[in-house]
């Protein structure tokens, strides 16, 4: 089933840059095809050129546009995915039609007086192919091919009846126009490639942060359980040996095993509790630092008294900040994010609002992982939202998430707190 075509406003920033770059390249290609098609229909060519050439030349121009459009699309995909090789059978047809179109232009010029229009017509015939060709090779090879093209044109253009000076001027003009096109297309794709790499680096950064936290949790569990489990294994083995000899010390060893097992269980609970708890003040500062490092303007509004809250309230709000920050990084294309903590009447309110929302993205995936609040779809889906609501419900709080004003996404957490509980 075909994917629905997204509107411009429904695309992410990266998708907009990608679409703009590709459409611009296609427009340059088809502008050259259109210009050449119109020039092939002017009166001197219609009246003075052979009838067969008058019919065939516009058809070659159209075929040149179609085949070179396909080549350009494949060339852009290959340029953005290093290592992709386009087989010669996909390049040769476009090259052959471009050469035939160029030959038709030279024949038309030899049959009519097109000294002033010839440079533009030759450039328009070659541009569609060179737009994709410049992406298939390294810069030095592209420059070499441009030099070879100039040499061939220096041999062919004088055959149209132009003087040596006119031929040289025509070749220089063609080389300049085609070189400008190659530079423009290649530079645009290079910029797009850099944008893709930056986006991938940001995603990798978010995944590394999650992996680092998992490693820390695993390391803590290993440090706690490794020693205790070794002691339990040794004492259990000793108790077995003593029991076989019917020694009463076996009971003492098993009691010790029981004590160590209970102590290990308590220590694991402490580790998990520390892993699950979050300090609001630390999370706010961390969110500001992480978002600023990612190039996202983060404004944190947190008056001092609003942070002087009971520990369980701070932990619940800290998790909201942590997860929303993670998802602002991983989903959407935010340029700004505003986090505010303020005291209302008998309640504390935390709001997180960001722009760069991508419609239909983020919530189900981000919430499904248990990290991230989501950006961009209706609230209420995903296990992450459920987890946040459970944390807030444990302290009597509520969570609302959904589209805000001006295409933003707003997460609101509200926890009732008696004024006597707010330590000033």
N, C-alpha and C positions, 0 to 999 in steps of 0.2 A: 504494500500500500504506500502511495506517495505521501511524503511528509507535507503538511500544509505550509504554504509560503507565508513567512512572517512579514509583517509590516515593518517599516523603518523604525518606528518607536518601540516595537516589540523585540528588536534585536539588541544584543549586548554590544558594548563598545568595541570589542575585538571583532565581532561579526560585522559591525558597521565599517570598520577600517578595511576588512577583507573585501566586503562587497564594493566599497568605493574604489579600491585599487583595481579590482578585476573589471568593473564596469568602465573605468577610465581607460584601461588598456583596450578593451573591446571597442570603445567609442573612437579611439585613435585609429584602430584598424578599419572600422567601417566608414569613418570619415574619409580616409584615403580611397577606399573603394568607391564611395559616392562621388568624390571629386573627379576621379578618373572616368567614371561612367558618364558624368555630365560633359567632360571634355571630349570624350569619344563621340558625342552626339552633336558637336558644333558643326556649323555649316561647311567650313572647308573640308572636313573629313567626310561628311555625308556626300558632298558633291565631287570631290577630287579623288578620294581613296577608292580602291577596287570594291565593288559591291559585296564580295565575299568577306573582305576584311571589315567592312562596315557592320556586318551582321555578327561575325565571329568575335571581334574584339570585345564588345560589351558582354558577351556570354563568358569569355575567358575572364574578364574582370569580376563577374559575379562568382564564377567557380573559384577564382583566387580568394575571394573573401570568405567563402564557405569553408574551403579546405584549410586556409590559414587561421580561421577562427578556431577550428578544432585543434590545430597544432598549438596555437597560443594557450588554449585551455590546458592541454596536456603539459605544455612547457611550464606554465605557472605552477601546476601541481608538483611537477618534478623538481622545480627550483626550491619549493618550500619543503620538500622531503628529500634531503640529500641522499644520494645512493640510488635513486630511481632512474632507470635507464629507459629512454624512449627508443624503440627499435627503428632502424632505418626505413622500414616499409611504411611507417607513419609520417616520416619526414619527406621522403622522396616525392610523393604525389604533390604535396604543397610546393616543393621546390620546382618541380616540373611545370606546374601551372603558372607559378610566378615568373619563371623564365619565358614561358610562352606568351604571357601577358606583356612582358617587357619587349619581346620580339615584335608583337603586334603593334606596340607603341612606336617602335623604331620604323617599322614598315609604313605606318600611317604618317610618320614625320617625313620619310623619304618621298612619299607621294604628294605631300602638301607642304605648305610653308608654315611650320610650327616652331620656328626658332625661339620665340618668346615663351611658348607654352611647354616645350619639350622637357626642360628640367623638372617642372612640377609634375608632368605626366609620368616621367620615369620614376621619380620619387614615390608617387602614389602607387605605381605598379609594384615597387619593391618593398614598400613599408609593411604591408600585411604579413609577408613571409619573415622579414627581418625582426618584426616585433616578437615572434616566438623564437626565432633562431638565436637571438642574443641571450636567451635564458638557458640555452642548451650547452653552452661552452664557457670556458673560462675567459676572462677579459682579454688576455693576450691573443687567444684564438679568434675572438670576435674582432679585435683590431686587425689581425692578419686577414681575415675574410673581407673586412672593409677595404683593405688595401688591394686585395685581389679583385674585388668588385670595381674599384676605381680603374685598375689596369684594363679590365675587360671593356669597360665603358669608353675608355680612351681609344680603344681600337674600333668600337662599333659606332659610336656617335658620329665621327666624321663621315661615315658611309651614308648618312642622311642628307649630306650636302652642306652641312654647316662648315664655316671656316674653322681654322685651327683655334683661333681665339674664342669663338663662340662654343666650340666643342669643349675646350678646357673650362670655360665658365660654367657650362652645363654640368660637366662631371663634378666640379667642385661643389656646385649647388646640391646635386643629388647626394654626394657623400656627406655634406653637412647635414642635410635634412634627415637622411637615414641614420647617421651617427647620433643626431639629437634624439631621435625616436628610441634608438637602442639604449642610450644613456638614461632617458626618462623612464622607460619600462623597467630596466634593470634596477635602477635606484628605488623605484616605487616598490618592487618586489623585495628588495633588500630591507627596506624599512618595515614592510609587512612581516618579513621573517624575524626581524628583531622584536617586533611586538609579540609574535607567537612565542619566542624564546622567553621573553619577560613574563608572559602569562604562565608558561610552563614552570618557570622558576618559582613563581609565587605559589603555584599548586604544590610543587615539591617542598617548598618551605613549610606549608601547612601540614603535609604528610609527615615530614621529618619531625615537626613539633609533636604530633600524635605518637610517632614511633619512639621518640625520646621519652615521653611520659610513660609509655608501656614498658620500656627498658628500665626506667627508674622503679616502677612498680614491681617488675620481675626481680630486679636486684635486691630490693628491700625484702621481698618474700624469701629469696634465696638466703640472704644473710640471717634471717630470723629462723627459718625452718631447717636450713641445712645442718646446723649444729645440733638442734634439738632432735631432729629425726635420726641423726647418727647416734646420739646418746640413747634414744629409745630403742634402736636396733640392737645396740650392744647390751643394754640391760635386759631386753627381751630374750636375747640369746643366752645370757647368763642365767635368767630365771628358768629357762627351759632346762639347762644343764643341772641347776640345783633341784628342780622338780623331779628330774629323772633319778637323782640320788636321794629323793625324799627328804631334802633339807628344808627346814622351816624358813630359811632366809629367802627362799623363792617368793614367798608372799610379800616380804619387804621390798624386793626388787620390782614386783609388779605394781605395788603401791607407788613406788617412785616413778615407774613408767606412766602410771595414771596421772600423777602430779605434773610431770613434764608435758604430757599431752594436753592437759587443761591449760597450762601456762602458754603452750604454743598456740592454742586456740584463742586465748585472750590477746596474745601479741599480734596474731593475724587480724583480729577484729580492730586493733588499734591502727594497724597499717592501712586497712581498708577504710577506716573512718577518716584517717588523715588524707587518704587519697581522694575521698569523696567530698571533703569539706573544702571550702574556699573562703578566703578572707576578702571582704568587699574592698577595703582600701587597696590591698595588693592587686586585686584583679582590675580595679580602675586604672591604676598606674601602669599595669602591664598592658591593658588594652590600648592606652594612649601611646605607649612606646611601640607596640607591635604595628598598630595601624599607621603611625607616622613613618615607621621604617618601610612600610609597604606603599608609601606615597599617598595615603588616604588622610585627609585633613580630619583630625579627631578632636572634638570639643567636649571636654568633661566638665560638667557643672555639678559639683558635690560640696555643698557647704559643710563645715566641720560638724555641727550638731547632727546632721543627717547620717554621719558615719558612726556616731556614738550609739550603737544599737546593740541589742542582745546578740549573743554569739550565734544562736541558731538563725536569726533573721539575716545577719551579715552573711552567713554561709549560703543561705538560699539565694540571696540577691547576688552574691559573688558568682554562683553558678550560672545565673542568667547572663551576667556580663561576660563570663568566660565563653559560654556557648554562642552567644550572639556575635562576639568578636571573631570567633573561629569561623563562623559561617559568612560573615562579611568578607573575610579573606578568601574563602574557598568558593563562594558562589556570588554571582553578580559582578558588576564592574563599578564598585563604589568609588566616588571621588571625595565624599565627605561622610562623616558619621558623628552624630551628636548623642552623648550619653548624659543623662541628668538624673540626679537623686534629690528628691525634695520631700519634705514632711508636709502631709496634709492633716486634716482634722482626724486624729486617732488612727492614722495610717502613714505608711512610708511608701512612696511611689518611685519606681525606677522605670525610665523610658530609654529605649535605644532606637534611634531612627537613622536610616541610611538611604542614600540614593543608589543609582546604578542597578535598579531591579531588572531582572530578566524574567519575563513572563513564562510561567510553566517550568521554572527551574528552581532547584535548590531545596525546597522544603521537604519533599518526600525523600530525597537522597540525603540531604544534610541531617534531617531529623531521624532518618532511618539508621544512621550511624551512631546516634546518641550524642553527637557533638554538633552543635550548630543550631541556630534558630533559623530560620530560613529567610531567604529573600525572594519574593516574587510570586507566590501563589497563595491561594486562600488558606487561611489558618485552619488548624484543626486536624491536619493529617500528619502522620509520622510519629514514630515512637519517641523521638527526641522531645517533641512538645509534650507528649504524655509524661515523660520523665521529669521535665521541668514543672509541669503542673502538680505532679506528685510531691516534689520537693516543696513547692510553695504551699500545697494543701496541708502538709505536715505542720506548718506554722500558721495556718489559717489564711493563706494568701491566694491570689488568683493571677492568671496569666492570660493576656490578650495579644494576639499577633495577627497582623493583616496589613493590607495596603494603606499607606498614609496619604497625605496631601502631596500633590505635584509629582506623582510617580515614585514616591518613596515607600519604604517598608517600615512599619512601626511595631515594636514589641513593648508592651506595658505590663509590668509586674507590680502588684499592689498587695501589701501585707499590713494587716491591722496591728497597730502597736499603741498600747496605752501610753499616755504622756508620762506617767510615772516610770515607765520602763525605759524611756529615753534618758540616758545618763548624760547630763550636761556638765 
